[in-house]
């Protein structure tokens, strides 16, 4: 009887370890996800995400990652999703790094993939606007 109890206890321990490992592997990562350029469609406009300097992504509260081909697409789509747990990253238009919600601002540019006319830059860039101002310009069509 005692041997059986020890086996059940050992089995319970193994199952607990396996459960913890599965949870650890399934948890969402903390930073931006890799982008499959020219293979993944923008979650807003459905065009392929092709230009790294304009790419953006949003990790929803559920862990789902959505990709965007233009910063304006992410800004507009985020309003529709109304997901307060989401976190965004925008590809820095001047370097090979990602900028998160707290570190990003937007510069007006002559062209962007969907014509919204903004590129992501670090927040301290001279002449850059915050996301709210950029979104207001996009919504007004200016």
N, C-alpha and C positions, 0 to 999 in steps of 0.2 A: 504494500500500500504506500509506504514511504517512497519507494523507488518510482512509483507512478506519479506521485505528487511532484517529485523532483523533475521528472520528464515534462510534465505539464508546465511547471515553472520555467524550465529552460525553453520550451516552445514559445511561451508567452514573451520571454525576453527576446528571442530571435524575431518574433513578429513585431515587437515594439521597435527594434532596431531597423527592420525593413521598412516599417511605416515612417519612421523618422527620415530615413534615407530618401524615400519616395517624396515626402513633403519637401525636403531640401532641394531635390532636383527639379521639382515642379514649380517652385516659387519664381516669380518674375525677377528678371535681372534688374539691376539698379540704374544702369546707364543706357545710352542709346543702343539699339539693335543694329546689326549689320544690314545694309541695304543691298538688295539684288538689283542693281541698276539695269535698266532696259528690260526688266522681267516682272517688276511689281507695279501695279496700277495705283494711281493716286486715289485715296479713299473719298475724295470730294469730286474731282472732275473725270476720273477714270483714265486719264492719259498716263502713259508710262513715266515712271520717275527715271529721268535720263541725265539730268545735269546736277552733279553733286553739289555745286555751289549754291543751288536753290532748294536742295532737298530738305525735308522736315519730317518729323515723326511725332506721334502722340501715343503714349502708353496709357491706356484707359485704366480705371480703377480695377477692372477685372483682370488686368494683365495683358489684354489684347493690344497688339501694336499695329497702328495704322500709319501708312506712309503717304507722303504728299510731294508733289512735283514743284510746288510754289509755296512760299511762306503764306501768301494770301489764302490759298486753299485751306491750310491748317487753321488759320485765324477764323475764317468763315465757318468751317465745319465744326470747330470746337463750340461755337455758339449753338449750333443745332444739337450737338450731342448732350450738352448740359451735364457734364460728368465732372463734378467738383474734385474727384480723386485723380483726375488725369494729370499727366506731366508731359510737357513738350520739350523737344530738342530741335534746334534749327542748325543746319550746316552753316558754319561761318563762310561767308562768300569770299573771304580773302585768305583763308588758310584751310588746312585739312583737319579741322577739329569741329566738334559739336558744341553748341552753346545751349544751356538749358534756360527755362523760363526766367530765372533770376539774373542771368548773365547776358541776355540778348536785347538788342535794340534793332531798329530797321532804318536803312538808308534808302532814299528814293533812287531808283535806277531807270534808265531809259527803257529797258526791256527785261522781262522775266518770263518764264515759260507760259504762264497763263495771262500775262499782261497786267498783273496787279501792280507792278512797278516797285516792288520792295525787295531788298536783299538783307539777309541777317548779318549783323556785325556785333562786336562786343559792346556792351552797354555804355562804356565810356567813350565811344567814338564820337567825335565832334560832328554835329549836325544830324545825328541819328534820333529817331523818334521811338517812343515806347510802343508796345504792342497795341495799347488802346488807341493811341493817335493813328497808327498805321491802319488799324481796323476801321476807324472812323472815315479815313480817306478812301479806303476800299469800298465801304458801304455807300458812300456818297458819290462814288464814281469819279472822283477827282484824281 
